[in-house]
Amino acid sequence: MIPLPGPYLLANGVHTYYEVQGQGPPVLLLHGGLDTIEPFRKSLLPALARAHRVVLPERRGHGRTGDLPGPITYDLMTADTIAFIEALPLEQCHIVGWSDGAIIAMLIAIRRPELVDRLVLISANYEPEGLRPELRTAIGGWTADTFSHRMAAAYCRLSPDGPEHLPIVVDKMKRLFLDEPRLSPADLGRIAVPTLVLAGDDDVVEPEHTLRLFRALPQARLAIVPGGSHELPLDQPEAVTALILDFLDG
């Protein structure tokens, strides 16, 4: 599958880069923090696009979407994503989110449930303490040179802001990861749509936290994938896509 160059769409003041692949019921595919849509190309996208119209936006300060002045927060990225859904328009769609994308997916389902059909949450945490302590310690010391070679290389190659802006985005995202999100079990209980919770057995999200997330959601299924880390779609793409398609189309 050769991806077509995507257009930009102005949503909530953000010139948002996005791509669309496939035909069928719409799926909004949301990438992780400090990442881009690139990891989806050889992992989740090929199988999903065979049966669905898959829409892949890149958020502010990520990939080909430029950063804006001020902090990056989950509230702001959720507002951006809701505006993107309405501007495209997508109306009601499935949302598949990975890591930060999963957090934003949860917030959309809480705030605008009419926009969501089914929800897939991959490696999600609903509070910072859900991350393993060693990761939170590591995040505090991240620099543009140390946080992730794969993500840094993609940013430097794709960002319209140029490589020199990467340290600014890393600092914004460090604060975000250490301070947010702040969702309660009561908040999660407001997610009324069918939800699939996915995590790897070696994820940086604590297993007990994933279990609490699953138990707080009224209509949830849980799948822990053997041999999976926080990069679960890259570790086990066939297993993950099979679980997602069974859930979305079953």
Secondary structure, 3 states (H helix, E strand, C coil): CCCCCCCEEEECCEEEEEEEECCCCEEEEECCCCCCCHHHCCCCHHHHHCCCEEEEEECCCCCCCCCCCCCCCHHHHHHHHHHHHHHCCCCCEEEEEECHHHHHHHHHHHHCHHHEEEEEEECCCCCHHHECHHHHHHHHCCCCCCCCHHHHHHHHHHCCCCHHHHHHHHHHHHHHHHHCCCCCHHHHCCCCCCEEEEEECCCCECHHHHHHHHHHCCCEEEEEECCCCCCHHHHCHHHHHHHHHHHHHC
